[in-house]
Amino acid sequence: MPSSHKVNHDIYMQRCLHLAKLGQGFVAPNPMVGAVLVQDKQIIGEGYHKKYGGPHAEVNCIQHAIANGFEYLLDKSTIYVSLEPCAHFGKTPPCAELIIKHKIPNVVIGCRDSFKEVDGRGIEKLNQAGIQVIEEILEQESKDLNERFFFFHEYHKPFVILKWAQTADGFIGNVGNERLMISNEITNRLVHKWRSQESAILVGTNTALKDDPKLTNRLWSGSHPIRLVTDFNNVLPGTHHIFSGEAPTIVFNYDRHTITEGIKSPGFENKTYWFKLAGQPSSITEIMEACYQMGIQSIIVEGGARLQQSFIDENYWNEARIITNPTLFIKDGILAPVLKDARPHFQQESAGDSISYFYPQIQPD
């Protein structure tokens, strides 16, 4: 491989990251990965992981190069991959072995894969085959791209995003049963995009009962999130939208259990499952432990106020997104949660709505 001062590895790794992001909303619980094949500073093949269970980025990249008639250049090329190539048999064969098979002599990696089945084994296998490996090119950017994946495998719990919409005077709903529309149509579409990016969406009993939400991302492309709802006392009617079969639903309760061993997201059928809680002092902790066991990497919590506040009080959140309608005042209603120990990240405008993003002062561990 040409020395690093002659080749700007960042350029090709940036392209890998751009390609990887195209898989957002389709590949979980796998990470997003992009790959680029380069020979003499020319890109001869590209690929990314398009869908969970489908070929990995390296496979698509190499196949793309071959389809373009560049198979004869593979043994003279460099493959850039945003994440360490896998070394184990999962849904697909190991990508490290594929690279070795095609005698690609140089591999440049964004960051290591912390998943226990990989975690350096891919790099080790490539080195043993005499392949030169360069690591840590745009490492932080590569880790940030798959923040949920890394957090899940490092801390053994889902990545949690809190989201709510509030009026200018700090209310999230009316006192009565009439639903209060706070955010505008453009912001609603953005919220559906957010849903498509997460493994699951969680609401409490009162929100499901009062608002009867669908909890799908029908205003955006991509897979629907798994719908999670707390219904400890079994008060939700079976006619509510959350039981529609448009997406899988998991109901957390105290007396019924239909989750069977081995069910992992996104392998749920579009039907309703029940998960029986033991009734620990913290139902939040127990629900999150259950979600980890089911392979649910990320959750967007959309209501209600009491459920949101429980996550805040227990410091069980990674990011908060608060939508504010600056022109809507209702003077009385359901107060918004109180975000504590938070640091502002950034703020954006959405057709008149204001969206504020926060991180916790201390990340959950």
Order of alpha helices (4+ residues) and beta strands (2+ residues): alpha-beta-beta-alpha-beta-alpha-beta-alpha-beta-alpha-alpha-beta-beta-alpha-beta-alpha-beta-beta-beta-alpha-beta-alpha-beta-beta-beta-beta
